[in-house]
Amino acid sequence: MTVTRLDAPRLRARAAELADLLIDAVDDGASLGFLAPLDRTVAEHWWKDRAEGVAAGRLAVWAAQDGDRVVGTVGLAFPDKPNSRHRAELVKLMVHRDARGKGLGRTLLTAAEESAVAAGVTLLHLDTETDSPAEHLYRTAGWTRAGVIPDYAASPAGVLRPTTLYYKHVAVG
Ligand SMILES: CC(C)(COP(=O)(O)OP(=O)(O)OC[C@H]1O[C@@H](n2cnc3c(N)ncnc32)[C@H](O)[C@@H]1OP(=O)(O)O)[C@@H](O)C(=O)NCCC(=O)NCCS
């Protein structure tokens, strides 16, 4: 298994595989910004549209590959506000259902955290559907639960669900 950061051309080239991954997660009920069923063309375009942010340095995307197949991804979104250069948002952490439970989610999370530190980021934050399996991962990786917002986003099935906000101070040493 290898985890690599995708530049914009590689992100475009991998967009179809990343779309498969996103569709798998949405089919499984994960709250990632989309309703089910997620159309393949829409998903692929969504990933291709991310390339602009990657090229501009507003977004970093990693892909975990098993052989040549993309089985996981995670991103970091960097705010463009002058007062927010120290922080980044962890986004779209997902592992394909048939690759879960082997430590890949934790590996992707660690890769993003280490890269954030290397980029001078000192504060990370994220939101995740309350009581989702991902919460255990974040808590055991040292993230702090900041609170819950009710009715934050619709689940893939269209039911409004709460989200839990997490943050983590990260720094060299
Ligand atoms: C969350 C997710 C990325 C975890 O990926 P993974 O590769 O299975 O994670 P790991 O194997 O690294 O496991 C990390 C920890 O979470 C635990 N875990 C994983 N899946 C779990 C589940 N369904 N229920 C409870 N705990 C779970 C593991 O036991 C492990 O804990 P441990 O190290 O204390 O034993 C994956 O389930 C996923 O893609 N979910 C759908 C997308 C999603 O919800 N992403 C989060 C958006 S914020």
The ligand as an ORCA input file, in Angstrom:
! r2SCAN-3c Opt
* xyz 0 1
  C     -13.608      6.154      8.739
  C     -12.790      5.309      7.763
  C     -11.938      6.240      6.912
  C     -11.868      4.367      8.555
  O     -11.057      3.672      7.615
  P     -10.292      2.311      8.005
  O      -9.224      2.070      7.016
  O     -11.278      1.220      8.227
  O      -9.669      2.736      9.409
  P      -8.538      1.967     10.225
  O      -8.466      0.545      9.785
  O      -7.298      2.798     10.179
  O      -9.152      1.997     11.674
  C      -8.992      3.124     12.499
  C      -9.692      2.879     13.815
  O     -11.110      2.979     13.642
  C     -11.731      1.780     14.069
  N     -12.829      1.508     13.167
  C     -12.769      1.420     11.830
  N     -13.994      1.148     11.346
  C     -14.833      1.063     12.409
  C     -16.216      0.807     12.547
  N     -17.018      0.584     11.489
  N     -16.736      0.818     13.787
  C     -15.965      1.060     14.859
  N     -14.629      1.305     14.797
  C     -14.078      1.317     13.573
  C     -10.666      0.726     13.992
  O     -10.937     -0.338     14.902
  C      -9.439      1.492     14.380
  O      -9.359      1.645     15.772
  P      -8.200      0.948     16.631
  O      -6.896      1.343     15.943
  O      -8.371      1.539     17.973
  O      -8.478     -0.513     16.530
  C     -13.719      4.440      6.879
  O     -14.617      3.726      7.718
  C     -14.519      5.215      5.865
  O     -14.048      5.500      4.774
  N     -15.774      5.568      6.202
  C     -16.632      6.260      5.258
  C     -16.210      7.692      5.004
  C     -16.250      8.514      6.263
  O     -17.176      8.471      7.056
  N     -15.190      9.316      6.425
  C     -15.090     10.275      7.499
  C     -15.539     11.581      7.004
  S     -15.212     12.850      8.201
*
